[in-house]
Amino acid sequence: MNGQARFTSKHWIVFAASLALVDGMVFAPAHAATPAPVPVTVTKALAKDVPVYFDGLGNVQAYNTVSIKAQVNGVLIDLPAKEGAEVKKGDIIARIDPSPYQASLDQALAQRAEDLASLQSAQLDLDRYTKLAKSSYAPVQQVDDQRAVVGKDQAVIQADNAMIETAKINLGYATIRAPFDGRVGLYQIDVGNLVQANGTSPILTVTQDKPIAVVFTLPEDQLPQVQDARAKGPLAVLVTDKDSGAPIATGTLLTPDNTIAMATGTIALKARFANDDDHLWPGQFVNTRLQVKTLPNAVTVPSIAVQHGPDGLFVFLVKPDNSVAQTPVTVSYQDSGTSVISKGVSAGDDVVVSGQSRLSPGTKVQGKTVDAAKVEASGATDDDGSSG
């Protein structure tokens, strides 16, 4: 047909057979690739004693504070205690010009000496009149009059003694001593100024800062637990660093206040600190931690291992075959990066602390083990969950 190829019945039979052969061929499907293990960071649940704390906000208060004022008038001539220096009870911290008061004392002593001489003369006269009266050489009236003179002179001596004591007291007031061990504040009046007795402005202040007190507050519903704990023995109070939370001072609870603040629903408590290292300063605001008990042999995990789900809290446990199980847990106490697990985890279990967002039940993991204490202290792992 003009040179064009023509399909004969034979060609159609061959073509149909070829299609049937292709249609009947069986292609083996390729096997799906096994997912690679998910890199995570794991740590072991630990059994340890866990202290239970109540956290509060406190204010440091000096045990004693005194404003040093003059008790006599005069010129301030010396301030032996330097600003900020520590002084002992009885140390001289200020001096007022003693000259006027020394003169008053000398005058009172001289007056008493004069009056003692008069008393001595009167007493001798009384002795003579008494002897003469016994021999009827002197009237009884004269003896009685002389006895009255002696009594009057004795009263004068008593008045002189009182004047001397007053002069000594005033002279003593010219030297001001520390009433207790403490720290000197900034000078309020400088040397050379005239000070008035009981004036409005103090010369300086002295505060007792060793030991020192911290007054802090807790919610009123925690008071029963505090009282129960106090009945068993002294309770430790920690003052912690505001940034790191590390303890900077340890003291002992003295007592709660005798009333609850109705406006805030809180109770004030007072603790005593030795403060030998001067870490606490009067007027300072501090974070406090009151230890009320210890949970013995508690199962703990880093808090970042605990996840929140629609059905509650859970952790991912790593099973022996390196797959993970999503395990519900009950957290009975949480503090400083540590969670106490009362149900769901046992000591020695491997828990995931990083990389949980990529996990689901049954996921195979490749774990990098880290120390639980390190994770609890920092609140995070050193990596992003990738295996090292």
C-alpha positions as CSV (number, residue, x, y, z in Angstrom):
1,M,0.0,0.0,0.0
2,N,2.2,2.8,-1.3
3,G,5.1,1.4,0.7
4,Q,3.4,1.9,4.1
5,A,3.7,-1.0,6.6
6,R,0.6,-2.9,7.3
7,F,-0.4,-4.7,10.5
8,T,-1.4,-8.2,9.7
9,S,-3.4,-10.4,12.0
10,K,-0.1,-12.1,12.8
11,H,1.4,-8.7,14.0
12,W,-1.6,-8.1,16.3
13,I,-1.3,-11.5,17.9
14,V,2.4,-10.8,18.7
15,F,1.6,-7.3,20.1
16,A,-1.2,-8.6,22.3
17,A,1.0,-11.3,23.7
18,S,3.7,-8.8,24.6
19,L,1.1,-6.7,26.5
20,A,-0.1,-9.7,28.4
21,L,3.5,-10.5,29.3
22,V,4.2,-7.0,30.6
23,D,0.9,-7.0,32.5
24,G,1.7,-10.3,34.1
25,M,5.1,-9.2,35.4
26,V,5.4,-9.0,39.2
27,F,7.5,-6.1,40.6
28,A,8.8,-6.7,44.1
29,P,8.2,-3.5,46.3
30,A,11.3,-1.9,47.9
31,H,11.5,-2.3,51.7
32,A,10.8,1.0,53.7
33,A,13.9,2.5,55.3
34,T,14.2,2.0,59.1
35,P,14.0,5.4,60.9
36,A,17.2,6.4,62.6
37,P,17.2,6.6,66.4
38,V,16.3,10.0,67.8
39,P,19.3,11.5,69.7
40,V,18.3,12.4,73.3
41,T,19.9,13.2,76.6
42,V,19.0,10.9,79.5
43,T,19.8,10.6,83.2
44,K,19.0,8.1,85.9
45,A,16.3,8.6,88.5
46,L,18.0,8.8,92.0
47,A,16.9,7.9,95.5
48,K,18.1,10.4,98.0
49,D,17.0,12.4,101.1
50,V,15.3,15.6,99.9
51,P,14.9,18.6,102.3
52,V,11.5,20.4,102.1
53,Y,11.6,24.2,102.2
54,F,9.1,27.0,102.5
55,D,10.3,30.1,100.6
56,G,9.7,33.6,101.9
57,L,10.8,37.2,101.5
58,G,12.6,38.7,104.5
59,N,14.2,41.9,105.9
60,V,17.4,41.9,107.9
61,Q,17.2,43.6,111.3
62,A,19.8,44.6,113.8
63,Y,19.4,42.9,117.2
64,N,19.8,46.2,118.9
65,T,20.1,49.8,117.5
66,V,21.0,52.8,119.6
67,S,21.2,56.5,118.7
68,I,24.0,58.0,120.7
69,K,23.0,61.4,122.1
70,A,24.7,63.7,124.6
71,Q,23.4,63.6,128.2
72,V,25.3,66.7,129.1
73,N,25.9,70.0,127.4
74,G,29.4,70.7,126.0
75,V,31.8,70.7,123.1
76,L,32.3,67.5,121.2
77,I,36.1,67.0,121.4
78,D,36.7,63.5,120.1
79,L,35.2,60.6,118.2
80,P,37.6,57.7,118.8
81,A,35.4,55.1,117.0
82,K,35.7,55.5,113.2
83,E,32.8,55.3,110.9
84,G,31.9,51.7,110.1
85,A,34.2,50.3,112.7
86,E,33.2,47.4,115.0
87,V,33.3,48.2,118.7
88,K,33.1,46.2,121.8
89,K,30.8,47.0,124.8
90,G,32.5,49.7,126.9
91,D,34.7,51.1,124.1
92,I,34.9,54.9,124.1
93,I,33.0,56.2,121.0
94,A,32.7,59.9,121.8
95,R,34.0,62.5,124.2
96,I,32.5,65.8,125.4
97,D,34.7,68.4,127.0
98,P,34.9,67.2,130.7
99,S,36.4,70.4,132.2
100,P,33.2,72.0,133.5
101,Y,32.1,68.7,135.1
102,Q,35.5,68.0,136.6
103,A,35.4,71.5,138.2
104,S,31.9,70.8,139.6
105,L,33.2,67.5,141.1
106,D,36.2,69.2,142.7
107,Q,33.9,71.9,144.1
108,A,31.6,69.3,145.6
109,L,34.5,67.4,147.1
110,A,35.8,70.6,148.7
111,Q,32.4,71.6,150.1
112,R,32.1,68.1,151.7
113,A,35.5,68.5,153.3
114,E,34.5,71.8,154.8
115,D,31.2,70.4,156.1
116,L,33.0,67.4,157.5
117,A,35.2,69.7,159.5
118,S,32.1,71.5,160.9
119,L,30.5,68.2,161.7
120,Q,33.6,67.0,163.5
121,S,33.7,70.2,165.6
122,A,30.0,69.9,166.4
123,Q,30.5,66.3,167.4
124,L,33.4,67.2,169.8
125,D,31.2,69.9,171.4
126,L,28.4,67.4,171.9
127,D,30.8,65.0,173.6
128,R,32.0,67.7,176.0
129,Y,28.5,68.9,176.8
130,T,27.3,65.4,177.4
131,K,30.1,64.8,179.9
132,L,29.4,68.1,181.7
133,A,25.7,67.3,181.9
134,K,26.4,64.0,183.6
135,S,28.2,66.0,186.3
136,S,25.5,68.7,186.3
137,Y,27.9,71.3,185.0
138,A,25.9,71.8,181.8
139,P,22.2,72.0,181.3
140,V,20.4,69.2,179.5
141,Q,19.0,71.8,177.0
142,Q,22.5,72.7,175.8
143,V,23.2,69.0,175.2
144,D,20.0,68.6,173.2
145,D,20.7,71.8,171.1
146,Q,24.2,70.6,170.3
147,R,22.8,67.1,169.3
148,A,20.6,68.9,166.8
149,V,23.5,70.8,165.4
150,V,25.4,67.5,164.9
151,G,22.3,66.1,163.1
152,K,22.0,69.1,160.9
153,D,25.7,68.9,159.9
154,Q,25.3,65.2,159.2
155,A,22.4,66.0,156.8
156,V,24.6,68.6,155.1
157,I,27.2,65.9,154.5
158,Q,24.6,63.7,153.0
159,A,23.7,66.5,150.6
160,D,27.3,67.0,149.8
161,N,27.6,63.3,149.0
162,A,24.6,63.6,146.6
163,M,26.2,66.6,144.9
164,I,29.4,64.6,144.5
165,E,27.5,61.7,143.0
166,T,25.8,64.0,140.6
167,A,29.1,65.6,139.6
168,K,30.6,62.2,139.0
169,I,27.6,61.1,136.9
170,N,27.8,64.3,134.7
171,L,31.6,63.8,134.4
172,G,31.0,60.2,133.3
173,Y,28.5,61.4,130.7
174,A,31.2,63.4,129.1
175,T,32.8,60.1,128.0
176,I,30.3,58.1,125.9
177,R,30.9,54.3,125.6
178,A,29.4,51.6,123.4
179,P,26.4,50.0,125.1
180,F,27.0,46.7,123.4
181,D,29.1,45.0,120.7
182,G,28.2,46.5,117.4
183,R,29.1,48.6,114.4
184,V,29.4,52.4,114.3
185,G,27.4,54.3,111.7
186,L,28.2,57.5,109.9
187,Y,28.8,60.6,112.1
188,Q,25.8,62.9,112.4
189,I,27.8,65.6,114.4
190,D,31.4,66.4,113.8
191,V,34.1,67.2,116.4
192,G,34.1,70.8,117.5
193,N,30.3,71.3,117.6
194,L,28.4,72.2,120.7
195,V,26.1,69.4,121.7
196,Q,23.0,69.7,123.9
197,A,21.8,67.2,126.4
198,N,19.1,65.0,124.8
199,G,19.2,67.0,121.6
200,T,17.2,66.0,118.5
201,S,20.2,64.9,116.4
202,P,22.3,61.9,117.6
203,I,26.1,62.1,117.5
204,L,26.2,58.7,115.7
205,T,24.4,55.3,115.8
206,V,25.6,51.8,116.9
207,T,23.9,48.7,115.6
208,Q,24.4,45.1,116.8
209,D,25.0,43.0,113.7
210,K,26.6,39.9,115.3
211,P,24.3,38.1,115.8
212,I,21.7,39.6,113.5
213,A,18.0,38.8,112.9
214,V,16.0,38.2,109.7
215,V,12.2,38.7,109.8
216,F,10.4,37.0,106.9
217,T,6.8,36.1,106.0
218,L,5.1,32.9,105.0
219,P,1.5,32.1,104.0
220,E,-0.7,31.5,107.0
221,D,-1.6,28.0,105.8
222,Q,2.0,26.9,106.2
223,L,2.1,27.8,109.9
224,P,0.7,24.5,111.2
225,Q,3.5,22.6,109.4
226,V,6.0,25.0,110.8
227,Q,4.7,24.5,114.3
228,D,4.7,20.7,114.0
229,A,8.3,20.9,112.8
230,R,9.4,23.2,115.6
231,A,8.0,20.7,118.1
232,K,10.6,18.2,116.9
233,G,13.6,20.5,117.2
234,P,15.3,23.6,115.9
235,L,14.6,24.6,112.3
236,A,17.2,25.8,109.8
237,V,16.7,29.0,107.9
238,L,18.7,29.8,104.8
239,V,19.3,33.2,103.2
240,T,19.9,32.7,99.5
241,D,21.5,34.7,96.7
242,K,18.8,36.5,94.6
243,D,20.4,35.6,91.3
244,S,21.8,32.1,91.7
245,G,19.7,30.9,94.7
246,A,22.9,29.6,96.4
247,P,22.8,29.8,100.3
248,I,24.8,32.7,101.6
249,A,23.9,32.4,105.3
250,T,22.4,29.8,107.6
251,G,20.5,30.6,110.8
252,T,17.9,29.2,113.2
253,L,14.3,30.0,113.5
254,L,13.5,31.7,116.8
255,T,9.7,32.2,116.7
256,P,6.7,33.1,114.6
257,D,4.9,36.3,115.4
258,N,1.9,36.2,117.8
259,T,-0.6,37.3,115.2
260,I,-1.4,36.7,111.5
261,A,-1.6,39.7,109.2
262,M,-5.3,39.7,108.2
263,A,-4.7,42.1,105.2
264,T,-2.2,39.8,103.6
265,G,-2.9,36.4,105.1
266,T,0.7,35.9,106.1
267,I,2.6,35.3,109.3
268,A,5.9,36.9,110.2
269,L,8.7,34.7,111.6
270,K,12.1,35.7,113.1
271,A,15.4,33.9,112.6
272,R,18.8,34.4,114.2
273,F,22.1,34.4,112.2
274,A,25.6,34.5,113.6
275,N,26.7,36.7,110.6
276,D,30.4,36.2,111.3
277,D,31.2,36.9,107.7
278,D,29.1,40.1,107.5
279,H,27.0,38.8,104.6
280,L,23.8,40.2,106.2
281,W,23.3,43.9,106.7
282,P,20.6,45.7,108.6
283,G,17.8,46.9,106.3
284,Q,18.7,44.4,103.5
285,F,15.9,42.5,101.7
286,V,16.7,38.8,101.3
287,N,15.2,35.6,100.1
288,T,14.7,33.0,102.8
289,R,14.2,29.2,102.9
290,L,12.8,27.5,106.0
291,Q,13.5,23.8,106.1
292,V,10.5,22.0,107.7
293,K,11.3,18.4,107.1
294,T,13.3,15.9,105.0
295,L,11.8,13.3,102.7
296,P,14.0,10.2,103.2
297,N,15.1,8.0,100.2
298,A,12.8,9.9,97.8
299,V,12.9,9.1,94.1
300,T,14.0,12.2,92.2
301,V,14.4,13.3,88.6
302,P,15.5,16.6,87.1
303,S,12.4,18.8,86.8
304,I,13.0,19.4,83.1
305,A,12.3,15.6,82.6
306,V,8.7,16.1,83.7
307,Q,6.4,17.0,80.8
308,H,2.8,18.3,80.8
309,G,0.3,16.5,78.7
310,P,-3.5,16.6,78.2
311,D,-3.9,13.8,80.8
312,G,-1.4,15.2,83.3
313,L,2.3,14.9,84.0
314,F,4.5,12.3,82.4
315,V,8.1,11.4,81.6
316,F,9.7,9.4,78.8
317,L,11.4,6.3,80.2
318,V,14.0,4.6,78.1
319,K,13.4,0.8,77.9
320,P,16.1,-1.8,77.5
321,D,15.5,-2.0,73.8
322,N,16.2,1.7,73.5
323,S,12.5,2.6,72.8
324,V,10.7,5.1,75.0
325,A,7.5,4.8,77.0
326,Q,5.4,7.7,77.9
327,T,4.8,7.1,81.6
328,P,2.4,9.1,83.8
329,V,3.9,10.3,87.1
330,T,2.9,12.0,90.3
331,V,5.1,14.8,91.6
332,S,4.8,15.2,95.4
333,Y,7.4,18.0,95.7
334,Q,9.5,20.2,93.5
335,D,12.4,22.4,94.3
336,S,15.6,23.8,92.8
337,G,15.4,21.8,89.6
338,T,14.5,18.6,91.4
339,S,11.1,16.8,91.3
340,V,10.2,14.1,93.8
341,I,8.2,11.4,92.1
342,S,5.9,9.5,94.3
343,K,4.4,7.3,91.6
344,G,5.5,6.2,88.1
345,V,9.3,6.1,88.3
346,S,11.7,3.9,90.3
347,A,15.3,4.7,91.3
348,G,17.7,3.6,88.5
349,D,15.2,4.2,85.7
350,D,16.5,6.1,82.6
351,V,14.5,9.2,81.9
352,V,14.8,11.6,79.0
353,V,15.8,15.2,80.0
354,S,16.3,16.7,76.5
355,G,14.8,16.0,73.1
356,Q,11.3,15.1,74.3
357,S,9.6,17.2,71.5
358,R,10.7,14.6,68.9
359,L,9.4,11.6,70.8
360,S,6.3,9.5,70.9
361,P,5.6,6.1,72.6
362,G,7.8,3.4,71.0
363,T,10.3,5.8,69.4
364,K,13.8,4.4,69.2
365,V,16.4,6.7,70.8
366,Q,20.1,7.0,71.0
367,G,20.8,8.4,74.5
368,K,23.6,10.4,75.9
369,T,23.9,10.0,79.7
370,V,24.4,13.1,81.9
371,D,24.7,13.5,85.6
372,A,21.4,14.2,87.3
373,A,22.9,16.6,89.9
374,K,24.4,18.7,87.1
375,V,21.1,19.0,85.3
376,E,19.2,19.9,88.5
377,A,21.7,22.6,89.4
378,S,21.7,24.2,86.0
379,G,18.1,23.5,85.0
380,A,19.3,22.5,81.5
381,T,21.6,20.2,79.7
382,D,24.8,21.2,78.0
383,D,23.6,20.2,74.6
384,D,20.5,20.3,72.4
385,G,19.8,16.6,72.8
386,S,22.1,15.4,70.1
387,S,24.2,12.4,70.9
388,G,27.9,12.9,71.7
